[in-house]
Amino acid sequence: MDINDLRSLVTVLSFLCFIGICVWAYSRAAKPAFEEAARLPFLEDDDPVLANDHKEGN
């Protein structure tokens, strides 16, 4: 096994990892968790200090 075989093996393993991540990201099992994470910015309260500064015009 020379360096070119190792490079080929790493390329194939990286591609398989990429395909695995794509399958996981678009799977139906992951969808509820992603939708909940997408709603997080809207559920958090605004920072009262920043809201007061904005009202005062600073």
C-alpha positions as a printed NumPy array, in Angstrom:
array([[  0.   ,   0.   ,   0.   ],
       [  1.553,   3.26 ,  -1.072],
       [  0.542,   6.87 ,  -0.467],
       [ -1.775,   6.964,  -3.486],
       [ -3.816,   4.059,  -2.132],
       [ -4.112,   5.868,   1.178],
       [ -5.229,   9.06 ,  -0.572],
       [ -7.86 ,   7.13 ,  -2.502],
       [ -9.112,   5.473,   0.66 ],
       [ -9.39 ,   8.81 ,   2.483],
       [-11.244,  10.31 ,  -0.487],
       [-13.754,   7.461,  -0.567],
       [-14.276,   7.564,   3.211],
       [-14.763,  11.34 ,   3.11 ],
       [-17.312,  11.005,   0.323],
       [-19.208,   8.321,   2.256],
       [-19.2  ,  10.544,   5.339],
       [-20.567,  13.436,   3.267],
       [-23.34 ,  11.255,   1.828],
       [-24.173,  10.021,   5.333],
       [-24.483,  13.574,   6.646],
       [-26.713,  14.53 ,   3.702],
       [-28.98 ,  11.536,   4.295],
       [-29.199,  12.367,   8.009],
       [-29.898,  16.062,   7.372],
       [-32.743,  15.355,   4.961],
       [-34.235,  12.401,   6.839],
       [-37.725,  12.607,   8.273],
       [-36.434,  11.619,  11.709],
       [-34.315,  14.784,  11.962],
       [-37.013,  17.179,  10.715],
       [-38.754,  17.847,  14.094],
       [-35.462,  18.699,  15.787],
       [-34.481,  21.061,  12.974],
       [-37.891,  22.768,  13.016],
       [-37.626,  23.29 ,  16.775],
       [-34.139,  24.745,  16.367],
       [-35.428,  27.06 ,  13.632],
       [-38.05 ,  28.485,  16.02 ],
       [-35.585,  29.208,  18.848],
       [-34.709,  32.794,  17.816],
       [-38.383,  33.733,  17.859],
       [-39.066,  32.191,  21.269],
       [-36.352,  34.043,  23.169],
       [-37.181,  37.343,  24.841],
       [-35.384,  40.439,  23.686],
       [-32.619,  41.781,  25.877],
       [-34.243,  44.538,  27.998],
       [-31.059,  46.63 ,  27.996],
       [-30.931,  46.684,  24.21 ],
       [-34.662,  47.39 ,  23.984],
       [-34.337,  50.421,  26.305],
       [-31.396,  51.819,  24.335],
       [-33.364,  51.505,  21.117],
       [-36.369,  53.357,  22.591],
       [-34.182,  56.223,  23.804],
       [-32.633,  56.637,  20.371],
       [-29.043,  55.862,  21.407]])
